[in-house]
Amino acid sequence: MNKVINYCKACYEELAHKTTWPTRQQLTHSAMVVLSASLVIALIVFCMDSVFRFVMGTIYPN
């Protein structure tokens, strides 16, 4: 049980005193980069799916 308590104390010390947290501006910037990249990837996947659907519809008409 003593090992668990020491581990929890060490985790707290690391998070409270040794970790550098991003500023609000850095966090907002990173979130916008992730959102933009996600939208671009979603658009690319949508375009690829549309082209694939068109090609498959041409090869195998209903």
Rosetta constraint file for C-alpha pairs under 8 A:
AtomPair CA 1 CA 5 HARMONIC 6.52 0.50
AtomPair CA 2 CA 6 HARMONIC 6.18 0.50
AtomPair CA 3 CA 7 HARMONIC 6.04 0.50
AtomPair CA 4 CA 8 HARMONIC 6.20 0.50
AtomPair CA 5 CA 9 HARMONIC 6.20 0.50
AtomPair CA 6 CA 10 HARMONIC 6.11 0.50
AtomPair CA 7 CA 11 HARMONIC 6.17 0.50
AtomPair CA 8 CA 12 HARMONIC 6.19 0.50
AtomPair CA 9 CA 13 HARMONIC 6.18 0.50
AtomPair CA 10 CA 14 HARMONIC 6.16 0.50
AtomPair CA 11 CA 15 HARMONIC 6.21 0.50
AtomPair CA 12 CA 16 HARMONIC 5.85 0.50
AtomPair CA 13 CA 17 HARMONIC 5.67 0.50
AtomPair CA 13 CA 18 HARMONIC 7.12 0.50
AtomPair CA 14 CA 18 HARMONIC 4.90 0.50
AtomPair CA 14 CA 19 HARMONIC 6.19 0.50
AtomPair CA 15 CA 19 HARMONIC 5.25 0.50
AtomPair CA 22 CA 26 HARMONIC 5.81 0.50
AtomPair CA 22 CA 27 HARMONIC 6.05 0.50
AtomPair CA 23 CA 27 HARMONIC 6.14 0.50
AtomPair CA 24 CA 28 HARMONIC 6.08 0.50
AtomPair CA 25 CA 29 HARMONIC 6.12 0.50
AtomPair CA 26 CA 30 HARMONIC 6.14 0.50
AtomPair CA 27 CA 31 HARMONIC 6.12 0.50
AtomPair CA 28 CA 32 HARMONIC 6.21 0.50
AtomPair CA 29 CA 33 HARMONIC 6.28 0.50
AtomPair CA 30 CA 34 HARMONIC 6.25 0.50
AtomPair CA 31 CA 35 HARMONIC 6.08 0.50
AtomPair CA 32 CA 36 HARMONIC 5.99 0.50
AtomPair CA 33 CA 37 HARMONIC 6.09 0.50
AtomPair CA 34 CA 38 HARMONIC 6.03 0.50
AtomPair CA 35 CA 39 HARMONIC 6.22 0.50
AtomPair CA 36 CA 40 HARMONIC 6.23 0.50
AtomPair CA 37 CA 41 HARMONIC 6.14 0.50
AtomPair CA 38 CA 42 HARMONIC 6.05 0.50
AtomPair CA 39 CA 43 HARMONIC 6.11 0.50
AtomPair CA 40 CA 44 HARMONIC 6.23 0.50
AtomPair CA 41 CA 45 HARMONIC 6.16 0.50
AtomPair CA 42 CA 46 HARMONIC 6.09 0.50
AtomPair CA 43 CA 47 HARMONIC 6.18 0.50
AtomPair CA 44 CA 48 HARMONIC 6.17 0.50
AtomPair CA 45 CA 49 HARMONIC 6.05 0.50
AtomPair CA 46 CA 50 HARMONIC 6.15 0.50
AtomPair CA 47 CA 51 HARMONIC 6.20 0.50
AtomPair CA 48 CA 52 HARMONIC 6.06 0.50
AtomPair CA 49 CA 53 HARMONIC 6.01 0.50
AtomPair CA 50 CA 54 HARMONIC 6.15 0.50
AtomPair CA 51 CA 55 HARMONIC 6.16 0.50
AtomPair CA 52 CA 56 HARMONIC 6.05 0.50
AtomPair CA 53 CA 57 HARMONIC 5.93 0.50
AtomPair CA 54 CA 58 HARMONIC 6.15 0.50
AtomPair CA 55 CA 59 HARMONIC 6.23 0.50
AtomPair CA 56 CA 60 HARMONIC 5.78 0.50
AtomPair CA 56 CA 61 HARMONIC 7.87 0.50
AtomPair CA 57 CA 61 HARMONIC 5.15 0.50
AtomPair CA 57 CA 62 HARMONIC 7.48 0.50
